[in-house]
């Protein structure tokens, strides 16, 4: 690779990596297309029109145009030279943004958006008709592999370049290279409270995987701090992601896998006015240690997942998470969604529609008190392993009416730490979400309260106490979010700032991306961006 090529990749790579967080278009794909279509930035189209991609200027294009010759292969064998009008831009950044707007705005590119495997993405964009060259996908794949462009996809990409592990490497104590003091911890926080705090982060905060960050809001000086604190964050792609997430309202909070655990135990509260979100460094008897060290501090460490209980740490080399029950783990990882997220514990069983991984060990953290219990058969509710009753009386409700993910009305006043417990603490009724199911047990539904719904439930409950949410105002209206179903009638736009008004649509759509506060911060299906104010959330 020449210095000129390296400079080109770094320049376009930073733009593509930042754009990927907004559009879902794989950065390595964007860079490879730019290399191939612009001739490393030397084509006349790029030099004179700042166009990195040969996007034709159709009748809907209202911007600048540039006339140039190009080769097309219409019959799969013979290339023909034609003269065409191409879109022109004021900068390379505009070119990258419009390239993604083209892909996200057309349903035929639906298979490209969000795809994390570069080979699949390359083949999908060719299959959708982006280019007529029959070897287009193979050329892109060769470019990506030759120049290691998956480094710009983040560590969660399906295939990593040499030296880029999927996990953080286990060296993510926040103080850098120091050797932490060996602390036993006071065990003051209960496991149920610990899980509740982790779930609150997943449900109510925007997060990003940032190495060495234990919950700092990515605002002000924190942005430059975490762009330079670790070699992992110094990678151009990761730096671009941090900067793209900077100074949003509400803010994005940074965590890594072990710092998620430490941050919560250090008192993180989501306070955006505090440097570390309300957490204090190495407080509450919890030392600053990495993932590989933390598992050695746990008790009852085992590779047998049949007796795991909620609140335990789950570990594989260089990475750590927390088991929350129902066959699920909360972890912060650049894989899958690049943030704090819920995943399936594949040691227990796969969960339909949920990302997951198989862990090596689990153990009880010395910093919390375990007030939770769960029979192993109450784990995953779908997949190859079929849940079995763990003893005691079975529920008498017949076929269960609700599924995991359903928002329901909880009418009871008691929840339980496991699905067959004989006693449990009191709680308040209200709106909740079903997070796990254990058929044939006393308390078959695991519920977690919904913000603003009035309930304090967090545990297993009786089927008779779970009802459909009524439409009489007794439950809060559904909120705008990724995955929400919305009704919308009006024009589509090519970006979230309201640029590039396109065709008018009317119907019910699914929210694919959501950026609150922006002029057109809602992306519906694979169609385009629309104003949140014009959308009606229906589910």
FIDRENBA-685522 format. One record per residue (C-alpha): residue number from 1; residue in three letters; x, y, z. Coordinates in steps of 0.2 Angstrom, whole numbers. Last residue first. Layout:
N
(NUM,'Ala',(X,Y,Z))
...
# end
This chain:
539
(539,'Unk',(-236,0,94))
(538,'Unk',(-246,13,86))
(537,'Unk',(-234,28,86))
(536,'Unk',(-241,42,76))
(535,'Unk',(-228,51,65))
(534,'Unk',(-229,69,58))
(533,'Unk',(-220,76,73))
(532,'Unk',(-206,63,71))
(531,'Unk',(-202,71,54))
(530,'Unk',(-197,58,41))
(529,'Unk',(-181,49,34))
(528,'Unk',(-181,36,20))
(527,'Unk',(-188,20,13))
(526,'Unk',(-179,5,21))
(525,'Unk',(-192,4,35))
(524,'Unk',(-195,21,42))
(523,'Unk',(-181,32,47))
(522,'Unk',(-186,44,61))
(521,'Unk',(-176,60,65))
(520,'Unk',(-182,71,52))
(519,'Unk',(-179,88,60))
(518,'Unk',(-167,81,73))
(517,'Unk',(-171,81,91))
(516,'Unk',(-173,62,93))
(515,'Unk',(-162,51,82))
(514,'Unk',(-172,35,77))
(513,'Unk',(-167,21,65))
(512,'Unk',(-177,7,58))
(511,'Unk',(-194,13,64))
(510,'Unk',(-207,1,56))
(509,'Unk',(-220,7,44))
(508,'Unk',(-239,10,42))
(507,'Unk',(-245,19,27))
(506,'Unk',(-244,35,16))
(505,'Unk',(-229,40,5))
(504,'Unk',(-224,56,-4))
(503,'Unk',(-208,55,-15))
(502,'Unk',(-192,64,-11))
(501,'Unk',(-186,79,-1))
(500,'Unk',(-167,80,-1))
(499,'Unk',(-162,87,16))
(498,'Unk',(-173,86,31))
(497,'Unk',(-158,84,44))
(496,'Unk',(-161,66,46))
(495,'Unk',(-156,62,28))
(494,'Unk',(-164,58,11))
(493,'Unk',(-181,64,15))
(492,'Unk',(-198,56,13))
(491,'Unk',(-214,66,10))
(490,'Unk',(-230,64,19))
(489,'Unk',(-242,52,28))
(488,'Unk',(-235,42,43))
(487,'Unk',(-242,28,54))
(486,'Unk',(-229,21,66))
(485,'Unk',(-224,4,72))
(484,'Unk',(-209,5,84))
(483,'Unk',(-194,-5,81))
(482,'Unk',(-182,9,86))
(481,'Unk',(-191,20,97))
(480,'Unk',(-206,32,98))
(479,'Unk',(-216,29,113))
(478,'Unk',(-232,18,116))
(477,'Unk',(-246,28,125))
(476,'Unk',(-246,25,143))
(475,'Unk',(-258,12,150))
(474,'Unk',(-275,15,159))
(473,'Unk',(-280,26,145))
(472,'Unk',(-295,16,139))
(471,'Unk',(-285,6,126))
(470,'Unk',(-282,-9,138))
(469,'Unk',(-265,-18,139))
(468,'Unk',(-269,-36,139))
(467,'Unk',(-268,-45,156))
(466,'Unk',(-255,-53,167))
(465,'Unk',(-261,-57,185))
(464,'Unk',(-269,-73,181))
(463,'Unk',(-253,-79,174))
(462,'Unk',(-244,-78,191))
(461,'Unk',(-228,-68,192))
(460,'Unk',(-209,-70,190))
(459,'Unk',(-198,-55,193))
(458,'Unk',(-196,-36,193))
(457,'Unk',(-213,-27,196))
(456,'Unk',(-213,-9,202))
(455,'Unk',(-228,-4,192))
(454,'Unk',(-234,14,189))
(453,'Unk',(-232,13,170))
(452,'Unk',(-220,28,168))
(451,'Unk',(-205,18,163))
(450,'Unk',(-211,0,160))
(449,'Unk',(-209,-13,174))
(448,'Unk',(-200,-30,171))
(447,'Unk',(-210,-46,170))
(446,'Unk',(-205,-64,170))
(445,'Unk',(-221,-74,166))
(444,'Unk',(-224,-92,171))
(443,'Unk',(-227,-91,190))
(442,'Unk',(-232,-108,196))
(441,'Unk',(-223,-117,182))
(440,'Unk',(-229,-127,167))
(439,'Unk',(-222,-114,155))
(438,'Unk',(-207,-103,160))
(437,'Unk',(-208,-87,150))
(436,'Unk',(-195,-73,149))
(435,'Unk',(-195,-54,147))
(434,'Unk',(-213,-49,147))
(433,'Unk',(-215,-30,148))
(432,'Unk',(-224,-20,162))
(431,'Unk',(-238,-8,164))
(430,'Unk',(-245,-6,182))
(429,'Unk',(-247,-16,198))
(428,'Unk',(-236,-12,213))
(427,'Unk',(-224,-24,222))
(426,'Unk',(-224,-36,237))
(425,'Unk',(-209,-48,240))
(424,'Unk',(-210,-67,236))
(423,'Unk',(-216,-83,243))
(422,'Unk',(-218,-101,237))
(421,'Unk',(-205,-99,222))
(420,'Unk',(-209,-109,207))
(419,'Unk',(-204,-97,193))
(418,'Unk',(-190,-89,202))
(417,'Unk',(-187,-73,212))
(416,'Unk',(-205,-70,214))
(415,'Unk',(-217,-55,211))
(414,'Unk',(-232,-49,222))
(413,'Unk',(-246,-36,220))
(412,'Unk',(-255,-42,205))
(411,'Unk',(-263,-32,190))
(410,'Unk',(-249,-32,178))
(409,'Unk',(-255,-24,161))
(408,'Unk',(-244,-30,147))
(407,'Unk',(-231,-25,134))
(406,'Unk',(-226,-40,124))
(405,'Unk',(-207,-44,122))
(404,'Unk',(-208,-62,126))
(403,'Unk',(-225,-69,122))
(402,'Unk',(-242,-68,129))
(401,'Unk',(-258,-79,130))
(400,'Unk',(-250,-94,139))
(399,'Unk',(-260,-110,134))
(398,'Unk',(-269,-117,149))
(397,'Unk',(-270,-105,164))
(396,'Unk',(-268,-118,177))
(395,'Unk',(-249,-115,181))
(394,'Unk',(-240,-130,186))
(393,'Unk',(-238,-134,205))
(392,'Unk',(-220,-139,211))
(391,'Unk',(-206,-145,201))
(390,'Unk',(-194,-137,188))
(389,'Unk',(-205,-137,173))
(388,'Unk',(-196,-140,157))
(387,'Unk',(-190,-127,144))
(386,'Unk',(-187,-135,127))
(385,'Unk',(-169,-133,121))
(384,'Unk',(-167,-130,102))
(383,'Unk',(-173,-112,102))
(382,'Unk',(-186,-104,113))
(381,'Unk',(-189,-99,131))
(380,'Unk',(-171,-99,136))
(379,'Unk',(-169,-102,155))
(378,'Unk',(-182,-108,166))
(377,'Unk',(-175,-126,165))
(376,'Unk',(-160,-120,175))
(375,'Unk',(-170,-116,190))
(374,'Unk',(-168,-98,195))
(373,'Unk',(-163,-89,211))
(372,'Unk',(-160,-71,216))
(371,'Unk',(-155,-63,232))
(370,'Unk',(-137,-65,229))
(369,'Unk',(-127,-51,238))
(368,'Unk',(-115,-41,227))
(367,'Unk',(-97,-37,226))
(366,'Unk',(-90,-54,227))
(365,'Unk',(-97,-58,209))
(364,'Unk',(-104,-76,208))
(363,'Unk',(-97,-86,194))
(362,'Unk',(-99,-91,175))
(361,'Unk',(-87,-99,163))
(360,'Unk',(-84,-101,144))
(359,'Unk',(-98,-91,136))
(358,'Unk',(-108,-96,120))
(357,'Unk',(-115,-81,111))
(356,'Unk',(-131,-73,107))
(355,'Unk',(-141,-61,95))
(354,'Unk',(-160,-62,98))
(353,'Unk',(-174,-66,85))
(352,'Unk',(-178,-82,93))
(351,'Unk',(-169,-86,109))
(350,'Unk',(-155,-99,108))
(349,'Unk',(-152,-110,123))
(348,'Unk',(-144,-112,140))
(347,'Unk',(-125,-111,134))
(346,'Unk',(-132,-100,121))
(345,'Unk',(-134,-86,133))
(344,'Unk',(-145,-74,123))
(343,'Unk',(-141,-56,121))
(342,'Unk',(-147,-40,130))
(341,'Unk',(-138,-24,125))
(340,'Unk',(-125,-11,131))
(339,'Unk',(-118,-4,114))
(338,'Unk',(-111,-9,97))
(337,'Unk',(-127,-17,91))
(336,'Unk',(-121,-35,86))
(335,'Unk',(-103,-35,92))
(334,'Unk',(-95,-19,99))
(333,'Unk',(-100,-26,116))
(332,'Unk',(-108,-21,132))
(331,'Unk',(-116,-36,140))
(330,'Unk',(-133,-40,148))
(329,'Unk',(-136,-59,147))
(328,'Unk',(-152,-69,144))
(327,'Unk',(-158,-87,147))
(326,'Unk',(-173,-81,157))
(325,'Unk',(-161,-74,170))
(324,'Unk',(-150,-58,171))
(323,'Unk',(-133,-66,167))
(322,'Unk',(-120,-52,168))
(321,'Unk',(-106,-49,155))
(320,'Unk',(-88,-52,152))
(319,'Unk',(-75,-52,138))
(318,'Unk',(-56,-55,136))
(317,'Unk',(-57,-74,136))
(316,'Unk',(-75,-79,140))
(315,'Unk',(-85,-74,155))
(314,'Unk',(-102,-74,163))
(313,'Unk',(-104,-64,179))
(312,'Unk',(-118,-70,190))
(311,'Unk',(-133,-58,193))
(310,'Unk',(-147,-71,189))
(309,'Unk',(-142,-89,194))
(308,'Unk',(-132,-102,185))
(307,'Unk',(-135,-120,190))
(306,'Unk',(-136,-128,173))
(305,'Unk',(-122,-117,166))
(304,'Unk',(-108,-130,170))
(303,'Unk',(-91,-121,166))
(302,'Unk',(-90,-116,184))
(301,'Unk',(-84,-102,195))
(300,'Unk',(-92,-104,212))
(299,'Unk',(-84,-88,219))
(298,'Unk',(-79,-74,208))
(297,'Unk',(-62,-65,210))
(296,'Unk',(-54,-75,195))
(295,'Unk',(-69,-69,184))
(294,'Unk',(-64,-51,188))
(293,'Unk',(-46,-53,182))
(292,'Unk',(-50,-58,164))
(291,'Unk',(-63,-44,163))
(290,'Unk',(-51,-30,169))
(289,'Unk',(-49,-23,187))
(288,'Unk',(-52,-7,195))
(287,'Unk',(-57,-13,212))
(286,'Unk',(-75,-13,220))
(285,'Unk',(-75,-9,239))
(284,'Unk',(-89,3,236))
(283,'Unk',(-77,15,227))
(282,'Unk',(-65,12,213))
(281,'Unk',(-68,28,203))
(280,'Unk',(-85,37,208))
(279,'Unk',(-100,35,196))
(278,'Unk',(-112,49,194))
(277,'Unk',(-112,49,175))
(276,'Unk',(-93,49,175))
(275,'Unk',(-90,68,172))
(274,'Unk',(-106,72,181))
(273,'Unk',(-119,84,173))
(272,'Unk',(-126,69,163))
(271,'Unk',(-131,60,179))
(270,'Unk',(-135,42,172))
(269,'Unk',(-134,35,189))
(268,'Unk',(-117,26,190))
(267,'Unk',(-113,21,208))
(266,'Unk',(-97,12,207))
(265,'Unk',(-106,-5,206))
(264,'Unk',(-115,2,190))
(263,'Unk',(-98,8,183))
(262,'Unk',(-89,-8,188))
(261,'Unk',(-101,-19,179))
(260,'Unk',(-102,-8,163))
(259,'Unk',(-83,-5,165))
(258,'Unk',(-81,-24,162))
(257,'Unk',(-89,-24,145))
(256,'Unk',(-85,-7,139))
(255,'Unk',(-95,9,143))
(254,'Unk',(-99,26,135))
(253,'Unk',(-115,36,138))
(252,'Unk',(-124,45,123))
(251,'Unk',(-131,61,128))
(250,'Unk',(-149,67,128))
(249,'Unk',(-146,78,119))
(248,'Unk',(-130,74,108))
(247,'Unk',(-113,81,112))
(246,'Unk',(-103,67,104))
(245,'Unk',(-110,51,96))
(244,'Unk',(-101,55,79))
(243,'Unk',(-85,59,89))
(242,'Unk',(-85,42,97))
(241,'Unk',(-89,33,81))
(240,'Unk',(-75,42,72))
(239,'Unk',(-63,38,85))
(238,'Unk',(-68,20,84))
(237,'Unk',(-65,20,65))
(236,'Unk',(-48,29,66))
(235,'Unk',(-41,17,79))
(234,'Unk',(-37,28,94))
(233,'Unk',(-51,20,104))
(232,'Unk',(-42,3,103))
(231,'Unk',(-25,11,108))
(230,'Unk',(-33,18,124))
(229,'Unk',(-36,35,132))
(228,'Unk',(-35,45,116))
(227,'Unk',(-53,46,109))
(226,'Unk',(-59,44,127))
(225,'Unk',(-52,60,133))
(224,'Unk',(-56,70,118))
(223,'Unk',(-75,66,120))
(222,'Unk',(-74,67,139))
(221,'Unk',(-69,85,137))
(220,'Unk',(-86,91,132))
(219,'Unk',(-99,77,130))
(218,'Unk',(-99,58,128))
(217,'Unk',(-107,55,145))
(216,'Unk',(-96,44,156))
(215,'Unk',(-102,27,160))
(214,'Unk',(-87,17,164))
(213,'Unk',(-76,21,149))
(212,'Unk',(-60,11,147))
(211,'Unk',(-64,6,129))
(210,'Unk',(-80,14,122))
(209,'Unk',(-95,3,116))
(208,'Unk',(-109,16,114))
(207,'Unk',(-124,19,124))
(206,'Unk',(-141,28,123))
(205,'Unk',(-151,27,139))
(204,'Unk',(-168,21,145))
(203,'Unk',(-170,2,141))
(202,'Unk',(-153,-5,141))
(201,'Unk',(-147,6,155))
(200,'Unk',(-162,2,165))
(199,'Unk',(-159,-16,162))
(198,'Unk',(-142,-14,171))
(197,'Unk',(-149,-5,185))
(196,'Unk',(-163,-19,188))
(195,'Unk',(-149,-32,187))
(194,'Unk',(-139,-24,201))
(193,'Unk',(-155,-22,211))
(192,'Unk',(-159,-40,210))
(191,'Unk',(-141,-45,213))
(190,'Unk',(-142,-35,229))
(189,'Unk',(-129,-21,232))
(188,'Unk',(-119,-22,248))
(187,'Unk',(-107,-36,244))
(186,'Unk',(-93,-27,253))
(185,'Unk',(-79,-30,241))
(184,'Unk',(-64,-42,241))
(183,'Unk',(-51,-30,235))
(182,'Unk',(-34,-35,226))
(181,'Unk',(-26,-19,221))
(180,'Unk',(-25,-15,203))
(179,'Unk',(-10,-17,193))
(178,'Unk',(-7,-2,182))
(177,'Unk',(-7,-3,163))
(176,'Unk',(-22,9,159))
(175,'Unk',(-32,16,174))
(174,'Unk',(-49,11,167))
(173,'Unk',(-46,-8,167))
(172,'Unk',(-49,-14,150))
(171,'Unk',(-35,-26,147))
(170,'Unk',(-47,-41,143))
(169,'Unk',(-44,-41,125))
(168,'Unk',(-59,-30,120))
(167,'Unk',(-69,-43,111))
(166,'Unk',(-70,-47,93))
(165,'Unk',(-51,-47,91))
(164,'Unk',(-42,-36,78))
(163,'Unk',(-24,-43,76))
(162,'Unk',(-28,-49,58))
(161,'Unk',(-43,-42,50))
(160,'Unk',(-60,-46,57))
(159,'Unk',(-74,-55,49))
(158,'Unk',(-92,-54,55))
(157,'Unk',(-90,-36,61))
(156,'Unk',(-92,-32,79))
(155,'Unk',(-75,-26,82))
(154,'Unk',(-78,-10,72))
(153,'Unk',(-82,-9,53))
(152,'Unk',(-67,2,50))
(151,'Unk',(-55,-13,53))
(150,'Unk',(-65,-22,40))
(149,'Unk',(-55,-12,27))
(148,'Unk',(-40,-24,29))
(147,'Unk',(-32,-18,12))
(146,'Unk',(-32,-34,2))
(145,'Unk',(-48,-41,10))
(144,'Unk',(-59,-26,7))
(143,'Unk',(-52,-24,-11))
(142,'Unk',(-55,-42,-15))
(141,'Unk',(-73,-41,-8))
(140,'Unk',(-76,-26,-19))
(139,'Unk',(-70,-34,-35))
(138,'Unk',(-80,-50,-31))
(137,'Unk',(-96,-40,-29))
(136,'Unk',(-93,-30,-46))
(135,'Unk',(-88,-45,-56))
(134,'Unk',(-104,-45,-67))
(133,'Unk',(-102,-26,-69))
(132,'Unk',(-120,-19,-71))
(131,'Unk',(-119,-9,-54))
(130,'Unk',(-132,-6,-40))
(129,'Unk',(-144,-19,-46))
(128,'Unk',(-150,-26,-30))
(127,'Unk',(-139,-42,-33))
(126,'Unk',(-124,-31,-33))
(125,'Unk',(-128,-23,-16))
(124,'Unk',(-132,-40,-9))
(123,'Unk',(-116,-48,-15))
(122,'Unk',(-105,-34,-7))
(121,'Unk',(-116,-35,9))
(120,'Unk',(-114,-54,11))
(119,'Unk',(-95,-53,9))
(118,'Unk',(-94,-39,21))
(117,'Unk',(-104,-48,35))
(116,'Unk',(-112,-35,46))
(115,'Unk',(-128,-32,36))
(114,'Unk',(-137,-17,44))
(113,'Unk',(-143,-10,27))
(112,'Unk',(-138,-21,13))
(111,'Unk',(-153,-33,13))
(110,'Unk',(-165,-18,11))
(109,'Unk',(-156,-12,-5))
(108,'Unk',(-171,-15,-15))
(107,'Unk',(-182,-5,-3))
(106,'Unk',(-173,12,-8))
(105,'Unk',(-170,26,4))
(104,'Unk',(-157,17,14))
(103,'Unk',(-146,14,-1))
(102,'Unk',(-147,31,-9))
(101,'Unk',(-146,40,8))
(100,'Unk',(-130,30,11))
(99,'Unk',(-122,36,-6))
(98,'Unk',(-129,54,-2))
(97,'Unk',(-119,54,15))
(96,'Unk',(-103,48,7))
(95,'Unk',(-104,61,-7))
(94,'Unk',(-108,75,6))
(93,'Unk',(-93,70,16))
(92,'Unk',(-82,70,0))
(91,'Unk',(-87,89,-2))
(90,'Unk',(-98,101,-12))
(89,'Unk',(-106,87,-22))
(88,'Unk',(-110,81,-40))
(87,'Unk',(-122,68,-45))
(86,'Unk',(-119,60,-62))
(85,'Unk',(-125,64,-80))
(84,'Unk',(-121,50,-93))
(83,'Unk',(-110,47,-108))
(82,'Unk',(-109,29,-113))
(81,'Unk',(-95,16,-116))
(80,'Unk',(-102,-1,-119))
(79,'Unk',(-95,-17,-110))
(78,'Unk',(-100,-34,-117))
(77,'Unk',(-102,-49,-106))
(76,'Unk',(-117,-48,-93))
(75,'Unk',(-129,-41,-107))
(74,'Unk',(-130,-23,-100))
(73,'Unk',(-112,-20,-96))
(72,'Unk',(-109,-1,-94))
(71,'Unk',(-94,9,-96))
(70,'Unk',(-93,27,-91))
(69,'Unk',(-91,44,-99))
(68,'Unk',(-94,60,-89))
(67,'Unk',(-106,74,-87))
(66,'Unk',(-107,82,-70))
(65,'Unk',(-123,87,-60))
(64,'Unk',(-127,99,-46))
(63,'Unk',(-142,96,-35))
(62,'Unk',(-161,92,-38))
(61,'Unk',(-160,74,-41))
(60,'Unk',(-177,66,-44))
(59,'Unk',(-175,66,-63))
(58,'Unk',(-160,55,-62))
(57,'Unk',(-142,60,-58))
(56,'Unk',(-132,44,-59))
(55,'Unk',(-122,39,-44))
(54,'Unk',(-104,35,-49))
(53,'Unk',(-97,35,-31))
(52,'Unk',(-83,46,-24))
(51,'Unk',(-91,62,-31))
(50,'Unk',(-81,77,-27))
(49,'Unk',(-87,85,-44))
(48,'Unk',(-70,89,-52))
(47,'Unk',(-58,78,-44))
(46,'Unk',(-70,64,-40))
(45,'Unk',(-79,63,-57))
(44,'Unk',(-62,66,-66))
(43,'Unk',(-56,50,-57))
(42,'Unk',(-41,52,-45))
(41,'Unk',(-49,48,-29))
(40,'Unk',(-42,30,-27))
(39,'Unk',(-49,26,-44))
(38,'Unk',(-66,34,-40))
(37,'Unk',(-77,19,-42))
(36,'Unk',(-66,5,-35))
(35,'Unk',(-59,15,-20))
(34,'Unk',(-76,23,-16))
(33,'Unk',(-84,6,-17))
(32,'Unk',(-71,-2,-6))
(31,'Unk',(-73,12,7))
(30,'Unk',(-92,11,7))
(29,'Unk',(-92,-8,9))
(28,'Unk',(-79,-7,23))
(27,'Unk',(-90,5,32))
(26,'Unk',(-105,-6,32))
(25,'Unk',(-121,4,29))
(24,'Unk',(-131,5,45))
(23,'Unk',(-136,23,41))
(22,'Unk',(-132,33,57))
(21,'Unk',(-118,23,64))
(20,'Unk',(-111,18,47))
(19,'Unk',(-109,37,43))
(18,'Unk',(-96,39,56))
(17,'Unk',(-86,24,50))
(16,'Unk',(-88,30,31))
(15,'Unk',(-82,47,35))
(14,'Unk',(-67,41,45))
(13,'Unk',(-63,27,32))
(12,'Unk',(-64,40,17))
(11,'Unk',(-49,50,25))
(10,'Unk',(-40,35,32))
(9,'Unk',(-42,25,15))
(8,'Unk',(-36,40,5))
(7,'Unk',(-21,43,16))
(6,'Unk',(-16,24,15))
(5,'Unk',(-18,25,-4))
(4,'Unk',(-6,40,-5))
(3,'Unk',(6,32,7))
(2,'Unk',(7,17,-5))
(1,'Unk',(0,0,0))
# end
